[in-house]
């Protein structure tokens, strides 16, 4: 096999090399210019109208880049000058035209047409966007809202419902939109958005924010028990916080019971929780209807197995202090029926020696005002019953049971000894 060597004229070779170099430099310059314009357009602060000159420069630098046109469109739109608004719309159109298969640019164009009042163009553009991205919630949400605003509610809410079903961030706004459209008709909301767990959870949040607690509680009741404890627990916790802040203790207790494990004790109207101290008493982060014990070192408070009126445990308080401030409060909020009559009963044993006296009080959970107090405790070697009858004010549905101390002087308040409590209860008369 013979090898043939082809020799080029030296002058022609130099021309070829120069041409290639020119092409490479031109390509590099074009690449750098395009990417620089693209980068600046991406990072522009469109809240500064004085940067219109920069926007124009970017468009002239990279006229075939849809991002530069999009940045210019946003910039001109911020000035609210009629001439600039028209220029902005033309830039949105240019951006979409340069990216015919990118839903993001068509979505921006559809929103721009919608804002400018060009309803027919907006709808046509949104439909094109939906064709490009039929399963994207951001597209469904934008198009659905546009249709609803233009009174095409059936098709609009169908798209809004799809967006909310696929992306939870749209559930709350979807319910709020439907709530405004149907003038608070919750049944209408479920009809257009679907009677789904996500819809009902969103109804809970929206209704709670508007202090429509009965509607919020009704929507909460439609959720599956397991979902209340897991998937939508955060929503339930927030609702309980709002109910407590609004002093709606019976509803708060009902929701707390819904979220409690099946094996544990649940709060109920007219019942003291863990009155026999058979369960843990938390020293920190106690729930709304659990025993709450103030932080501190004195007196010492804990569960005891050595002394009990019934069951296996009691609550033991050990005093050994002379300081006035050394008293840790113990309390529990109990949901009750407004206007109903109850009787508080507490069993105790005590060898406490102190200048002060200890009592249990029933107080208004809304204001903290005392309603009734038991007689003062005395030294009692055997389990002794303390009782106090009370009537709940008609305007509240929660009371606080709390241990109080009276009779301390301004200087010191010596106390030494132990007090045990067990079987704390209230019963309706």
C-alpha positions in Angstrom: 0.0 0.0 0.0 1.5 3.3 -1.1 1.2 6.5 0.9 0.6 9.7 -1.0 1.7 13.0 0.6 -0.2 16.1 -0.4 1.5 19.4 0.1 -0.3 22.7 0.6 0.9 26.0 -0.5 2.3 27.9 2.6 0.2 31.0 1.9 -3.0 29.1 1.6 -2.3 27.3 4.9 -1.8 30.6 6.7 -5.1 31.9 5.4 -6.9 28.8 6.6 -5.3 29.2 10.1 -6.2 32.8 10.3 -9.8 32.1 9.3 -10.1 29.4 11.9 -8.6 31.7 14.6 -11.1 34.5 13.6 -14.0 32.1 13.9 -12.8 30.8 17.3 -12.4 34.4 18.6 -15.8 35.4 17.3 -17.4 32.3 18.8 -15.7 32.9 22.1 -16.8 36.6 22.1 -20.4 35.6 21.3 -20.4 33.0 24.0 -18.9 35.4 26.6 -21.3 38.2 25.6 -24.4 35.9 25.7 -23.5 34.3 29.1 -22.6 37.7 30.6 -25.9 39.2 29.5 -27.7 36.0 30.7 -26.0 36.1 34.1 -26.7 39.8 34.7 -30.3 39.4 33.5 -30.8 36.5 36.0 -29.5 38.5 38.9 -31.1 41.9 38.2 -33.0 43.7 40.9 -36.2 44.6 39.1 -37.3 46.8 41.9 -34.9 49.5 40.7 -36.5 51.3 37.7 -33.4 53.4 37.1 -31.8 50.2 35.7 -33.9 50.4 32.4 -30.7 51.5 30.7 -29.0 48.3 31.8 -32.0 46.2 30.6 -31.7 47.8 27.2 -28.0 47.1 27.1 -28.6 43.5 28.0 -31.2 43.1 25.2 -28.8 44.6 22.7 -26.0 42.5 23.9 -27.9 39.2 23.7 -31.0 39.9 21.5 -31.7 36.2 21.0 -31.6 35.3 24.7 -35.2 35.1 26.2 -33.9 35.7 29.7 -32.6 39.2 28.8 -36.0 40.1 27.3 -37.8 38.7 30.4 -35.6 40.8 32.6 -36.3 43.9 30.5 -40.0 43.1 30.6 -40.0 43.0 34.4 -37.9 46.1 34.7 -40.2 48.2 32.5 -43.3 46.9 34.2 -42.1 48.3 37.5 -42.1 51.9 36.4 -45.9 51.9 35.8 -45.4 54.4 33.0 -48.0 53.7 30.3 -45.4 53.8 27.6 -43.1 51.5 29.6 -46.0 49.0 30.2 -46.5 48.7 26.5 -42.7 48.2 26.1 -42.8 45.6 28.9 -45.5 43.6 27.2 -43.6 43.6 23.9 -40.5 42.2 25.8 -42.7 39.5 27.4 -43.9 38.6 23.9 -40.3 38.5 22.6 -39.1 36.3 25.4 -41.9 33.7 24.7 -41.3 33.9 21.0 -37.6 33.1 21.5 -38.5 30.1 23.8 -41.5 28.5 22.0 -41.3 25.3 24.0 -40.5 26.7 27.5 -43.7 27.0 29.6 -42.0 29.4 32.0 -41.8 32.2 29.4 -45.4 31.5 28.2 -46.6 31.6 31.8 -45.0 35.0 32.3 -46.6 36.2 29.1 -50.0 34.9 30.2 -49.8 36.7 33.5 -48.7 39.9 31.7 -51.7 39.8 29.4 -53.9 39.2 32.4 -52.5 42.2 34.2 -52.9 44.4 31.2 -56.6 43.5 30.7 -56.1 41.6 27.5 -58.4 38.7 28.6 -58.6 36.8 25.3 -54.9 36.9 24.7 -54.3 35.9 28.4 -56.6 32.8 28.1 -55.0 31.7 24.8 -51.5 32.1 26.2 -52.4 30.2 29.4 -53.9 27.4 27.3 -50.6 27.2 25.4 -48.7 27.1 28.7 -51.0 24.3 29.9 -50.3 22.3 26.7 -46.5 22.7 27.4 -46.8 21.8 31.1 -50.2 20.0 31.8 -49.1 18.6 35.1 -47.4 21.6 36.7 -49.2 23.0 39.7 -47.8 26.5 39.1 -49.5 26.6 35.7 -52.8 25.1 36.9 -52.9 27.6 39.7 -52.2 30.7 37.6 -54.6 29.7 34.8 -57.3 28.6 37.3 -57.2 31.9 39.1 -57.4 33.8 35.9 -60.4 31.9 34.8 -62.1 32.4 38.2 -61.5 36.1 38.0 -63.2 36.1 34.6 -66.2 34.2 35.9 -65.3 30.9 34.3 -65.6 29.4 37.8 -66.2 25.7 37.0 -63.1 25.3 34.8 -61.1 27.6 37.0 -61.7 25.8 40.2 -61.1 22.4 38.5 -57.6 23.7 37.8 -57.1 25.2 41.2 -58.2 21.9 42.8 -55.6 20.1 40.7 -52.9 22.5 41.8 -53.9 22.2 45.5 -54.0 18.4 45.3 -50.5 18.1 43.9 -48.9 20.9 45.9 -50.0 21.6 49.5 -48.8 25.2 49.4 -51.8 26.0 47.3 -54.4 24.3 49.5 -54.8 27.3 51.9 -55.0 30.0 49.1 -57.4 27.7 47.2 -59.7 27.5 50.1 -59.4 31.2 50.8 -60.3 32.0 47.1 -63.3 29.6 47.2 -64.4 31.0 50.6 -64.5 34.5 49.1 -66.2 33.4 45.9 -68.9 31.4 47.8 -69.3 33.9 50.6 -68.3 31.5 53.4 -70.2 28.5 52.2 -68.0 25.6 53.3 -70.1 23.1 51.4 -69.5 25.1 48.2 -65.8 25.0 48.9 -65.8 21.2 49.1 -68.0 21.0 46.0 -65.5 22.8 43.8 -62.2 21.7 45.5 -63.2 18.2 46.4 -64.0 16.7 49.9 -60.4 15.6 50.3 -58.1 15.5 53.4 -56.0 18.3 51.9 -59.1 20.5 51.4 -60.4 19.8 54.9 -57.0 20.5 56.4 -56.8 23.8 54.6 -60.4 24.7 55.7 -59.2 24.1 59.3 -56.4 26.6 58.9 -58.4 29.2 57.0 -61.4 29.1 59.3 -59.2 29.2 62.4 -57.4 32.3 61.1 -60.9 33.9 60.7 -61.8 32.7 64.3 -64.7 30.6 62.8 -63.8 27.8 65.2 -67.0 25.7 64.8 -66.4 25.4 61.1 -62.7 24.6 61.7 -63.6 21.9 64.2 -66.1 20.4 61.8 -63.5 20.2 59.1 -61.0 18.7 61.5 -63.5 16.0 62.4 -63.7 14.9 58.8 -60.0 14.0 58.8 -59.0 10.4 59.4 -57.9 9.7 63.0 -54.4 8.6 62.0 -54.0 11.7 59.8 -54.8 13.9 62.8 -52.0 12.4 64.7 -49.4 12.4 61.9 -49.9 14.1 58.6 -51.9 17.1 59.8 -50.7 17.2 63.4 -49.0 20.6 63.0 -52.3 22.1 61.8 -54.1 20.6 64.8 -51.4 22.0 67.2 -51.9 25.5 65.7 -55.6 25.3 66.0 -55.3 24.2 69.7 -53.1 27.2 70.3 -55.7 29.5 68.8 -58.5 27.9 70.7 -56.5 28.3 74.0 -55.8 31.9 73.2 -59.5 32.6 72.5 -60.4 30.6 75.7 -62.3 27.9 73.9 -61.3 25.1 76.2 -64.0 22.5 75.4 -63.1 22.6 71.7 -59.4 22.6 72.5 -59.8 19.5 74.7 -61.7 17.7 72.0 -58.9 18.3 69.5 -56.2 17.4 72.0 -58.1 14.1 72.6 -58.2 13.5 68.9 -54.4 13.7 68.6 -53.6 11.7 71.7 -52.5 8.1 71.4 -55.3 5.5 71.9 -53.5 4.0 74.9 -53.1 7.3 76.8 -55.5 9.3 78.9 -57.3 12.0 77.0 -58.7 15.3 78.3 -62.5 15.4 78.6 -65.0 18.0 79.7 -65.6 17.9 83.4 -62.7 15.6 84.2 -59.3 16.1 85.8 -56.5 14.5 83.7 -54.2 12.1 85.6 -55.9 13.0 88.9 -54.5 9.9 90.5 -50.9 10.6 89.3 -50.6 7.1 87.7 -49.0 8.7 84.6 -45.9 10.8 84.3 -46.0 14.4 85.5 -43.9 16.6 83.2 -41.6 19.1 84.8 -41.2 20.9 81.4 -43.3 21.3 78.2 -46.6 20.0 79.7 -49.6 20.1 77.5 -52.6 22.5 77.9 -54.6 20.0 79.9 -51.8 18.3 81.8 -50.4 19.1 85.3 -48.1 22.0 85.1 -45.3 22.4 87.7 -43.3 25.6 87.9 -39.5 25.3 87.5 -37.3 25.6 90.6 -35.5 23.6 93.3 -37.8 24.1 96.2 -40.0 22.5 97.2 -39.1 19.2 95.7 -42.0 17.7 93.7 -42.3 14.2 92.2 -44.3 11.0 91.9 -44.2 8.7 95.0 -44.8 5.0 95.2 -44.6 4.9 99.0 -47.8 6.7 99.8 -51.1 6.5 97.9 -54.8 6.8 98.5 -55.5 4.4 95.6 -53.7 3.0 92.7 -49.9 2.9 92.8 -48.8 6.5 93.0 -49.4 9.9 94.6 -47.8 13.3 94.2 -45.3 14.1 96.9 -44.1 17.6 97.8 -41.2 18.0 100.2 -40.6 21.4 101.9 -37.3 22.4 103.5 -36.9 26.1 103.0 -37.1 29.5 104.7 -37.3 31.6 101.6 -40.6 33.3 100.7 -40.0 32.8 96.9 -39.4 29.0 97.4 -42.8 27.8 96.3 -43.5 26.0 93.0 -47.0 26.3 91.7 -49.0 23.2 90.6 -52.0 23.7 88.3 -54.2 22.1 85.6 -56.7 23.6 83.2 -59.9 21.6 83.0 -62.7 22.1 80.4 -66.1 22.5 82.0 -69.7 23.3 81.0 -70.6 26.9 81.3 -73.1 27.6 84.1 -72.8 24.0 85.5 -72.3 23.2 89.2 -69.4 21.0 90.2 -67.6 19.7 93.4 -63.8 19.5 93.7 -62.4 16.7 95.9 -58.8 16.2 96.8 -57.2 13.6 99.1 -54.1 14.5 101.1 -51.7 13.6 103.9 -49.5 16.1 105.5 -46.9 16.6 108.3 -46.0 20.0 107.0 -45.0 22.6 109.6 -45.1 26.2 108.3 -46.3 29.7 109.1 -48.2 29.6 105.8 -51.3 27.6 104.9 -51.9 25.6 101.7 -55.2 25.5 99.8 -56.5 24.4 96.5 -58.3 27.0 94.4 -60.7 26.8 91.4 -60.0 29.8 89.2 -61.5 31.3 86.0 -59.2 29.9 83.2 -59.9 33.0 81.1 -58.9 35.7 83.7 -57.2 33.8 86.5 -59.7 35.1 89.0 -60.4 32.8 91.9 -63.9 31.3 92.0 -63.6 29.2 95.2 -61.0 27.7 97.5 -60.9 24.6 99.8 -60.4 24.9 103.5 -56.7 25.2 104.6 -54.9 22.0 105.0 -53.8 20.8 108.4 -51.5 18.1 109.7 -53.1 14.8 108.8 -51.5 11.4 109.4 -54.3 9.6 107.4 -55.7 10.4 104.0 -58.1 13.3 104.4 -60.6 14.7 101.9 -60.8 18.3 100.9 -64.0 19.5 99.1 -65.2 22.7 97.5 -68.4 23.3 95.5 -68.5 25.9 92.7 -70.6 27.1 89.8 -68.9 27.8 86.5 -69.6 31.4 85.2 -71.8 31.3 82.2 -69.3 33.0 80.0 -66.4 30.5 80.4 -65.8 26.9 79.6 -62.6 26.3 81.5 -61.3 26.5 85.0 -57.9 26.1 86.6 -57.2 23.9 89.6 -54.2 25.3 91.5 -52.3 24.9 94.7 -51.9 28.2 96.6 -50.0 29.3 99.7 -51.2 32.0 102.1 -49.9 33.7 105.2 -46.2 34.2 104.4 -44.5 37.3 105.7 -42.3 39.7 103.8 -39.1 38.3 105.1 -39.0 34.5 105.4 -41.5 31.7 105.3 -40.1 28.6 106.9 -41.6 25.3 105.9 -40.5 21.8 106.7 -42.3 18.5 106.0 -44.1 16.6 103.3 -47.5 16.8 101.7 -49.0 14.1 99.5 -51.9 14.5 97.1 -54.0 11.8 95.3 -57.3 11.2 93.6 -58.0 14.8 92.6 -61.3 15.0 90.8 -64.3 17.1 90.0 -67.9 15.8 89.6 -70.9 17.5 88.2 -73.7 18.1 90.7 
